[in-house]
């Protein structure tokens, strides 16, 4: 069974770099406080690393 991660957007996208905005969009986050569940794999870990200062991550 694959692990999942809970990802919550806690910081605004205002004034962020285009790469960071696109990464947040690719994760599926739109609003502050929104929580999503994603598969724990190297691709999602890489995206999380790019925007780690804007999100909270917890393992399920």
Secondary structure, DSSP 8 states (H G I E B T S, - for coil): ---EEEEEE-S--TT--HHHHHHHHHHT--STT-EEEEE-SHHHHHHHHHTTTTEEEEE-
